[in-house]
Amino acid sequence: MIRHLTSIRQLDRSSILSILERASIFSHQIKNKQNIEQTLKNKIVANLFFENSTRTKFSFEVAAKRLGAHLLNFDPNSSSIKKGESLHDTLKTFQALGVDIGIIRHTDDMYINSLTKDPLFSIINAGAGKYEHPSQTLLDLYTIKEQFKHVDDLTVTICGDIKNSRVAKSNIAVFEMFNCSVNLCGPKELLPEESTLSQCCTIKDFDEALRETDVLILLRVQHERHKLYDVDTTSYNESFGLNHKRIKLLKNSAIFLHPGPFNRGVEITSELVEHKLSRIFKQKENGVYTRMALLEWINNE
Ligand code: CP
């Protein structure tokens, strides 16, 4: 049976840990310039991004190429979609071309799941509307595990546009699996309803949450998905951004992440982006290792 990954909930704890373990081996091999087994040799991988991306698209491209795959990069703006071709016929065309794995980003929450009902090829969700972003969660977990050597029982604080965040949804599902406590902070318009919260989550004052935090995850306000909240840059940074005053509340052992793209001066004061507690650029690097491990997992039918 061909494999897909549309939701992080499809993976249990032991599958997640084994993907992270493979990612760690790839990291070691790349850093030490060792040969990498070409497990995707002769496979065709298509990056089918119907919504903008920098990190996810190009880290999947690097990951696929490192495993020996042929990579097709689809650009909707220069494609026959502009002449009226449907999404379905576009994907059928890629199937006819011989694609084995399709890495799909789309603005719609549920489109990704519809593709697995009568699959044309293996599907990886590379970000679906407000639904989920499972490969981001894997790289976040890898980055956390790299720091703490485990993921269990940590206190995680997520601050920002949680209501509209596919990253938050996938991450919270996994933090619950690893028995973490999750504080949710941000403007009230951008927080989920209390009644919908997972058991591991508590809505908290940001400064109070920071004092007990092991891992802080900052999130961008997703203006492209809603008009719930008008950001005033200065007041957002004062209330919900990581700034010079607020970073003093974090423990020395804490780390902070941001899935990107981030807005300097809004979610984070510019000079803190490369602070010693920041793992923001480390996340980008780790995205390649974890996506290599994910592609290998998908390929192991
Ligand atoms: N984190 C993330 O999904 O970034 P991109 O939108 O640049 O892929």
Residues whose N, C-alpha, C, O or C-beta is under 5 A from the ligand:
A	BS01	CP	N52 S53 T54 R55 T56 K57 P259 G260 P261
